């Protein structure tokens, strides 16, 4: 039997202060949202707290690369480790 909901990936969101500025200087916020497919192969956004275990696994892996993940509503914000 096929599972009806499977995590398939995420959608990256990048907010920039000035789209004309050099990209690295214009970044204000980086975050992502989880996405899933249903049995009809429709893709939809899901909340981070609805993905048991995934945020914790990603946070652990990200910290090894110098990033901190923080749940912010339905999104997960990506910040440099301080």
N, C-alpha and C positions, 0 to 999 in steps of 0.2 A: 504494500500500500504506500502510495506517495504521500509524504508529509505535505500538509496544506500550506504551511508558512515556513520558509527557509530564508535565513539572512543571506542576502546576495551581495551586499557591499555597502557603500556609503556615498553620500553626495558632499563634495567639498564646497564650502562657502568662504569667500574671501571678500572682506569689506575694505575698500580703499578710500583714503581721504581725498585724493585728487587723481582722477584717472589719467591726467596728462603728466603727472610726476613719474620719475623713475620708480618702477614697481616696488622694489625693496623699501624705499623710503615712504611710499604711499600706503603700505599695509597698515590698517588699523586693527583688524581682527581676523583670525582664521578659526574656522569651526567646521564641523561636519554633522550630518544627520545619517542615521541608519536607514536602509531601504530593504524591503522584502518583496518577494513575488508571491502571488496567490496561484491557485490551480489553473486559472485562466491566463497565466503569465502576465498579469497586470502588476506593474511596479507601484509601490506606495511608500511614503515616508512613515517611519515609526519613531516613537520617543525612546531616548537613551535608557530610561528606567524600565522599558519594556523588553530589553535585551539582556536577560540574565547572564552574568559572567563576561559578556563581550567587553563592556567598558573597563572592567578591572584588568582583563588580559591585555587590552590595548594600552592602558595606562602603564602597566609594568614594562611592556616592550618599549613604549615611547620614552620612559624615563631613562632607559639605557642609551638613548640617542639624544638626550638633553632636552626633552620636551615634557611638559606637564599637561595632562588632560583634566578638564574640569567640566562637570555637567552644568549646563546653563539652559534650563528649560528643556525643550525638545532637542537642543543642539549640544554638542560636546565641543568646548572651546579648547584650542591648542595654544599653549603659552611656553616660552622658554623657561627652563628650570632656573631658579634664582639661588 
